Amino acid sequence: MEVSGVGLPVEAPWKKMSAEELEHQYLPSRWVVRLGAEEALRTYSQIGIEATGRAQATWKSLLHVPYGDGGGERMDIYFPNKAAEGASPFFLFFHGGYWQSGSKDQSAFMADPLAAQGVAVVIVGYDIAPKGTLDQMVDQVTRSIAFVQKRYPSNEGIYLCGHSAGAHLAAMMLLADWTKHGVTPNLKGFFLVSGVFDLEPMVYTSQNVALQLTLEDARRNSPQLKVAQAQPADTACPVLVVVGQFDSPEFHRQSWEFYQVLPAQTLCQGGWKASFEKLHDVDHFEIIETLTQKDSVLTKMILKTIFQ
């Protein structure tokens, strides 16, 4: 079967943009139509804080669990009431914030609706920039997953979800070499929400002041450029790439092109079971805010994948 139109174009559109336009494309709050940019950021933070507070008041939890020795290497675990501890599906969430802001302490958006359906929810912290480098963050996320597998070996599947920068970190797990961690996690699904998968454009934006990425760093940590060489441990593992209607055109391009390289593998050597969804009437922040709702489109997609 012939594969056409798959992968990166000869010249990515962002390379033709002015510095001002490129910066605008990678400022998600500037594309929010329901609120002003600053109000959108405040609302997102407040909803996350409130959801985390509810989760801690409602569910049995283990907070600030160390998965390593680093200061940021902590996770919060919320257990469903009706399942034996460790014998349920585990949903691991990696927050966004352009690898330099955000916290697990305000990111348990989905704990209530998922735990109510029998899913253990893990909100993973990591050392953001400038303290942490991107290579360190990828390593931390890898070790956090290995930690969950070792601590809860009877899990009914580990599902990874990341938002924005967190979607990048989750996508890097498609490339992980688990042999050096002494365990192969029971990965059963990926939910990559409004992510950045080719990091080269970031080098030329203000986000790189804190990240200090070189071109080599960006390319080494770009799953878009690397995933074609990876071999899935489980070819039935679904990878859902999701973007919001009101994400910027560059965020749409990043998600669509990453989705395209995943099924390209399916046609030759056995790849991931990839799908792509554009969620209507949501922006870069609202797409995660809706996870507080049991009947939202994305919540239903996640639960359908876990319990299919």
C-alpha positions, -999 to 999 in steps of 0.1 A, spaced: 0 0 0 14 34 -10 16 60 17 15 96 6 13 129 24 27 115 56 52 132 79 67 167 78 63 188 47 94 198 28 94 232 46 72 236 77 49 266 75 63 282 106 97 288 89 80 313 66 65 333 96 78 365 110 91 364 145 60 382 157 36 358 140 55 327 153 54 341 188 17 347 184 11 312 172 27 297 203 8 318 228 -23 297 234 -40 323 256 -41 348 227 -64 324 207 -91 322 234 -123 338 222 -145 334 253 -123 354 277 -93 377 276 -59 361 277 -51 368 313 -86 359 325 -83 326 306 -51 317 324 -66 327 358 -98 307 352 -78 276 341 -57 278 373 -87 283 395 -106 254 381 -76 232 385 -72 243 422 -108 237 429 -109 203 412 -78 192 431 -93 203 464 -125 183 457 -105 152 447 -85 154 480 -117 157 500 -135 129 482 -112 101 474 -86 80 493 -53 95 482 -16 94 486 -1 129 482 34 139 474 46 103 468 83 104 459 92 85 427 128 97 429 152 118 449 147 151 430 126 179 446 100 178 419 98 141 416 65 137 434 31 124 425 -5 124 439 -25 92 436 -63 92 439 -79 57 443 -115 47 434 -135 36 464 -148 3 450 -115 -13 439 -87 -30 457 -58 -6 458 -36 -12 428 -60 -35 410 -76 -9 387 -67 10 356 -42 38 363 -45 71 345 -14 92 347 -16 129 339 13 153 330 4 189 332 12 217 307 28 251 312 55 251 284 78 230 306 82 261 329 50 266 348 21 246 362 21 221 390 6 187 400 -10 206 430 -35 222 407 -40 197 380 -64 170 392 -91 181 368 -102 146 359 -99 128 393 -136 130 402 -152 116 370 -125 90 365 -123 77 401 -161 75 402 -158 50 373 -131 29 390 -100 45 376 -70 54 398 -57 88 388 -21 98 392 -10 135 388 27 135 381 50 164 391 84 171 375 111 197 377 101 225 354 125 250 338 148 267 346 156 242 374 149 212 351 161 207 316 139 191 290 161 159 290 156 157 328 119 161 325 116 133 300 137 111 323 115 120 352 83 111 334 98 78 323 108 70 359 74 80 372 57 54 349 82 27 359 75 36 395 38 31 392 42 -2 374 66 -15 401 44 -3 430 12 -15 415 20 -46 393 -16 -58 393 -28 -27 376 -54 -32 348 -35 -10 324 -16 23 325 -30 51 304 -9 83 298 -24 117 293 -7 150 288 -18 185 280 3 209 259 39 205 271 26 175 291 14 159 258 49 162 245 63 144 276 37 117 272 44 113 235 81 109 243 71 77 262 64 62 228 101 62 223 111 50 258 136 22 264 122 5 294 150 -21 297 172 2 318 143 7 342 140 -30 349 103 -31 341 80 -29 311 49 -9 320 15 -22 311 8 7 288 -27 5 273 -34 40 259 -22 75 252 -42 107 252 -22 136 237 -41 168 242 -32 200 223 5 191 223 37 202 207 56 173 190 82 191 169 101 214 192 122 232 167 98 263 165 101 267 202 138 276 199 128 308 182 101 319 207 102 337 240 95 303 257 131 294 251 144 321 275 137 296 303 142 264 284 175 273 268 170 247 240 196 244 213 185 230 179 201 197 189 181 196 221 149 204 203 154 178 176 165 151 201 133 157 221 109 159 192 87 128 190 76 140 156 111 134 142 118 102 162 86 81 163 91 65 129 121 46 143 102 33 173 87 -1 176 55 -4 197 55 -30 224 18 -34 219 5 -27 184 -31 -26 197 -22 3 221 -44 33 211 -30 67 207 -56 95 206 -43 129 194 -67 157 203 -68 194 196 -93 221 204 -112 241 177 -98 273 191 -62 262 194 -39 281 171 -32 269 135 3 259 146 -11 237 174 -35 222 148 -6 215 125 15 200 152 -13 175 163 -23 166 127 12 159 115 21 139 146 -11 118 141 0 112 105 33 97 113 17 72 137 -4 52 113 24 54 87 40 27 108 9 6 108 13 2 71 48 -12 72 60 -27 104 31 -26 129 24 8 146 1 23 171 -36 24 167 -38 61 162 -68 84 159 -73 121 157 -101 143 171 -107 180 168 -130 190 197 -155 217 188 -162 248 208 -132 244 231 -99 263 234 -64 253 246 -75 255 283 -112 246 281 -103 213 265 -88 202 299 -113 221 320 -140 199 306 -124 169 322 -140 179 354 -173 169 338 -184 133 336 -204 138 304 -178 159 285 -167 146 251 -131 141 261 -141 124 294 -163 100 275 -135 93 250 -111 84 278 -135 61 296 -145 44 264 -109 37 256 -102 24 291 -132 1 293 -136 -9 257 
